[in-house]
Amino acid sequence: MRISVVDVGSNTVRLMVADAEGGVPLPVHTAKWRLRLSEQVKPGGPVPEEAVERLAEAVTDASRTAARWGAADPLAFATAVVRAAPNRREVLRAVRARTGIALCTLPGEVEAELTFLGARRWMGWRAGPLALLDIGGGSLEVAFGRGRLPDFVASLPLGAARLTHEFLDGGEDAPEPEQVRTLRRKVRHQLRDVAARIRWEGPRTAVATSRTFQQLGRLCGALPGRHGPFVERQMRCSDLGEAIGRLAALTAVERARLPGISAPRAAQSLAGAVVGHTAMKLTGLETVTLCPWAIREGVLLRHIEDGPSWWAEVTRRNEEAHLPAPAPLRVASAPG
């Protein structure tokens, strides 16, 4: 049996087709379409019609590609850039009408739950109590748990693309020191309560997922992707702090020449580094393991482990009124 997932992110639409035999999603084909939605959608603004057209074309191509690889219609979801748009319902309806694919948005907390599931399955039970950090274009997801699903999740408006537009004038030029200080203050303020919860929980292992963390990890000395996914990659908080100084002194064009930093993400790399470093500092995490499994794998795993009815319910509720997804999280009470 083959299943597929389409992830509409702030920069890229990504397709993964996987074999699901044995309960493990083993990728057989991946593809991506670079749309850079975050550059076309201002924070709090609508998704323009031209961007909707391009999104529909990418979803159509992804669906056809999945079919060629023997998979049924993909499980398709969009993250914060569409979720936060005031016209998100119109966007989802337009994509459904033009492609036949039921694209949906997931609440940030559900994104965190699914990403945690992917990380837990990759790291295994030996990881013990597990903390998760995931930086997207529009939001930061944080989770902690001792079991298969997290006990605590949070989704904060601290995405790398969002903060780059809000505080760094788009990120193309080297910022003024005061801009970076203002950004740090914003991130610290937003993270204060969530970080206190993670410190109180005392995780044994901490993981970081997302392309942003992968590229920052490479900049901080982690092995490149050509060494394969099974090589352990870690990133130290102190190294990331030093990387901020390097990134802040350069333009986006100059950052793209650094190890690991791609040209499409160079402008937002500084904001991502500030968020990652601040999160690690406030939560007391000296080191994080860079985990290659994240939300796409989490969606596939949830589909495999809980059955197709889970995703059918997600899309049904999404179409009706964008209600939270089913199977609510077991959120533990806050520390006394």
C-alpha positions in Angstrom: 0.0 0.0 0.0 1.2 3.5 -0.9 0.0 6.7 0.6 1.0 10.3 0.0 1.0 13.6 1.8 1.1 17.2 0.5 2.4 19.9 2.8 1.8 23.5 1.7 4.3 25.5 3.7 5.3 29.2 3.6 7.9 28.7 0.9 7.3 25.3 -0.7 4.7 22.7 -1.6 6.1 19.3 -0.8 4.9 15.9 -1.8 6.0 12.6 -0.1 4.9 9.2 -1.5 5.6 6.4 1.0 5.2 2.6 1.3 3.1 1.9 4.4 3.7 -1.8 4.7 4.8 -2.8 8.2 3.5 0.4 9.8 6.4 2.5 8.8 6.2 5.2 6.1 9.2 4.5 3.9 9.6 7.3 1.2 9.7 6.1 -2.4 9.4 9.5 -4.0 9.5 13.2 -3.0 8.9 16.3 -5.0 8.6 20.0 -4.3 7.2 23.2 -5.9 8.6 26.5 -4.8 5.8 29.0 -4.4 7.2 31.4 -1.8 3.7 32.2 -0.4 5.2 34.1 2.5 6.6 36.7 0.1 3.2 37.2 -1.4 1.1 37.2 1.8 1.7 40.0 4.3 1.2 39.0 7.9 -2.5 39.1 8.6 -3.2 39.7 4.9 -5.2 37.6 2.4 -3.7 35.1 -0.1 -3.8 36.9 -3.5 -5.7 35.3 -6.4 -2.5 34.8 -8.4 -1.0 32.9 -5.5 -4.2 30.8 -5.2 -3.9 29.9 -8.9 -0.3 28.8 -8.5 -1.1 26.9 -5.4 -3.9 25.0 -7.2 -1.5 24.2 -10.1 1.1 22.8 -7.6 -1.5 20.7 -5.8 -2.7 19.3 -9.1 0.8 18.4 -10.1 1.4 16.8 -6.8 -1.8 14.7 -7.0 -0.9 13.5 -10.5 2.6 12.7 -9.4 1.3 10.7 -6.4 -1.0 8.8 -8.8 1.9 7.9 -11.1 3.7 6.4 -8.1 0.7 4.3 -7.2 -0.8 6.3 -4.3 -4.4 7.6 -3.9 -5.3 11.2 -3.5 -2.8 12.8 -1.1 -3.5 13.9 2.5 -3.1 17.6 1.8 -2.8 20.3 4.4 -1.6 23.9 4.6 0.3 25.4 7.5 0.4 28.9 9.1 0.6 31.0 5.9 -2.8 29.9 4.8 -4.2 29.1 8.2 -3.7 32.8 9.3 -5.1 34.3 6.1 -8.5 36.0 6.5 -9.6 34.4 3.2 -8.4 30.9 4.1 -11.9 29.4 3.5 -12.1 30.9 0.0 -8.5 29.6 -0.7 -9.4 26.0 0.5 -12.7 26.0 -1.5 -10.9 27.3 -4.6 -8.2 24.6 -4.4 -10.9 21.9 -3.9 -12.9 23.2 -6.8 -9.9 23.4 -9.2 -8.1 20.2 -8.1 -10.6 17.8 -6.5 -8.2 17.6 -3.5 -9.6 18.5 0.0 -6.8 20.7 1.2 -7.2 21.6 4.8 -5.6 23.7 7.5 -4.6 22.2 10.9 -4.6 24.2 14.2 -1.1 25.0 15.3 -1.5 22.7 18.3 -2.4 19.8 16.1 0.6 20.5 13.9 2.7 20.3 17.1 1.1 17.0 18.0 1.7 15.4 14.6 5.3 16.7 14.5 5.9 15.3 18.0 4.6 11.9 16.8 7.0 11.9 13.9 9.9 12.8 16.2 8.9 10.2 18.8 8.8 7.4 16.2 12.2 8.4 14.8 13.9 8.8 18.2 12.3 5.8 19.9 11.3 5.2 23.5 14.9 5.3 24.6 14.7 9.1 24.2 12.5 9.2 27.3 10.7 12.5 28.1 10.9 14.4 24.9 10.9 18.1 24.1 10.3 19.4 20.5 11.0 22.6 18.7 9.8 23.3 15.2 10.3 26.6 13.4 8.0 27.2 10.4 7.5 30.2 8.2 4.6 31.5 10.2 4.7 29.8 13.6 6.9 28.1 16.2 5.6 24.8 17.5 6.7 23.5 20.9 5.7 20.2 22.5 6.6 17.9 25.4 5.6 14.4 26.2 6.5 11.0 27.7 4.5 8.8 25.4 3.4 8.5 21.8 1.5 11.8 21.8 2.5 15.0 23.7 1.3 16.0 27.1 1.8 19.7 26.3 1.8 21.6 23.1 1.9 25.3 22.1 1.9 27.1 18.8 3.3 30.7 18.8 3.4 33.3 16.0 7.2 33.2 15.8 7.7 31.8 12.3 11.0 32.8 10.6 9.3 34.4 7.6 6.7 36.3 9.7 9.3 37.8 12.0 11.6 38.7 9.1 8.8 40.8 7.6 7.8 42.3 10.9 11.2 43.2 12.3 13.9 42.9 9.7 12.4 44.8 6.7 12.3 41.6 4.6 15.7 40.4 5.5 17.6 41.3 2.3 20.0 43.7 3.9 22.1 43.4 7.1 20.0 44.6 10.0 20.7 47.4 12.4 21.6 46.1 15.9 18.5 47.7 17.4 16.3 45.7 15.0 17.9 42.4 16.2 17.5 43.5 19.9 13.8 44.4 19.3 13.3 41.0 17.7 14.9 39.2 20.6 12.7 41.0 23.1 9.6 40.0 21.1 10.6 36.4 21.0 11.6 36.3 24.7 8.2 37.8 25.7 6.2 35.3 23.6 8.2 32.3 24.8 8.4 33.1 28.5 5.5 31.0 29.8 6.0 28.1 27.3 9.7 27.9 28.1 8.9 27.8 31.9 6.7 24.8 31.3 9.4 22.9 29.3 12.0 23.7 32.1 9.6 22.4 34.7 9.0 19.2 32.8 12.7 18.5 32.6 13.0 16.6 29.2 15.7 13.9 28.9 16.0 14.5 25.1 15.3 17.6 22.9 14.8 17.5 19.2 14.5 20.2 16.6 12.7 19.7 13.3 12.1 21.8 10.1 14.2 23.0 7.3 15.1 26.1 9.3 16.7 24.0 12.0 18.4 21.7 9.5 20.0 24.6 7.7 21.1 26.3 11.0 22.5 22.9 12.2 24.6 22.6 9.1 25.8 26.2 9.6 26.8 25.2 13.2 28.8 22.2 12.0 26.4 19.3 11.5 27.1 16.9 8.7 25.5 17.7 5.3 22.6 15.8 4.0 24.6 13.6 1.6 25.7 11.6 4.6 22.2 10.3 4.9 19.4 10.6 7.5 20.8 8.0 10.0 23.9 10.0 10.9 23.3 11.7 14.3 23.2 15.5 14.0 23.2 17.8 17.0 23.4 21.5 17.5 24.6 23.3 20.6 23.0 26.5 21.9 26.4 28.2 22.2 27.2 27.5 18.5 23.8 28.9 17.4 24.4 32.0 19.5 27.7 32.6 17.6 25.9 32.0 14.3 23.5 34.8 15.0 26.4 37.3 15.0 27.7 35.9 11.6 24.2 36.1 10.0 23.5 39.6 11.3 26.6 41.0 9.7 25.6 39.8 6.2 23.1 40.5 3.5 20.8 37.7 2.3 23.0 37.2 -0.7 26.1 36.8 1.4 24.3 34.5 3.8 23.4 32.2 0.9 27.2 31.5 0.5 27.4 30.1 4.1 27.4 26.3 4.7 23.8 25.0 4.7 22.0 28.3 4.1 20.0 28.1 0.9 19.2 31.2 -1.2 15.4 30.9 -0.8 15.7 30.9 3.0 18.7 33.2 3.4 16.6 36.3 4.2 14.8 34.6 7.0 17.7 32.6 8.4 18.6 35.3 11.0 15.1 35.5 12.4 15.1 31.7 12.5 18.4 31.6 14.4 17.1 34.2 16.9 14.0 32.2 17.6 15.9 28.9 17.9 18.6 30.3 20.1 16.2 32.1 22.4 14.0 29.0 22.7 17.0 26.9 23.7 18.3 29.5 26.2 14.9 30.0 27.9 14.1 26.3 28.0 17.6 25.4 29.3 18.4 23.1 26.4 22.2 23.1 25.8 21.9 20.7 22.8 19.2 19.6 20.4 19.2 16.6 18.1 18.2 17.4 14.5 15.4 15.1 13.6 14.6 14.4 10.0 11.0 13.3 10.7 8.5 16.0 11.3 4.9 16.8 10.4 4.6 15.0 7.1 5.8 11.8 8.7 3.5 12.5 11.6 0.4 12.8 9.3 1.4 9.5 7.6 2.0 7.7 10.9 -1.3 8.9 12.3 -3.1 7.7 9.2 -1.4 4.3 9.4 -1.8 3.8 13.1 -5.3 5.3 13.6 -6.9 4.5 10.2 -8.3 6.6 7.3 -11.3 7.7 9.4 -9.0 10.1 11.4 -8.1 12.1 8.3 -11.7 11.9 6.9 -12.9 13.6 10.2 -10.2 16.2 9.9 -11.2 17.3 6.4 -14.9 17.0 7.2 -14.7 19.4 10.1 -12.4 21.7 8.2 -14.9 22.0 5.4 -17.8 22.7 7.8 -16.4 25.4 10.0 -12.6 25.0 10.4 -13.2 23.5 13.8 -10.3 21.9 15.7 -9.2 18.5 14.5 -10.6 15.4 16.4 -8.8 13.3 19.0 -8.0 16.2 21.4 -4.6 16.2 23.0 -4.0 15.0 26.5 -2.8 18.4 27.8 -1.4 18.1 31.3 -2.2 20.8 33.9 0.3 23.6 34.2 2.8 23.5 37.1 1.5 24.8 40.3 
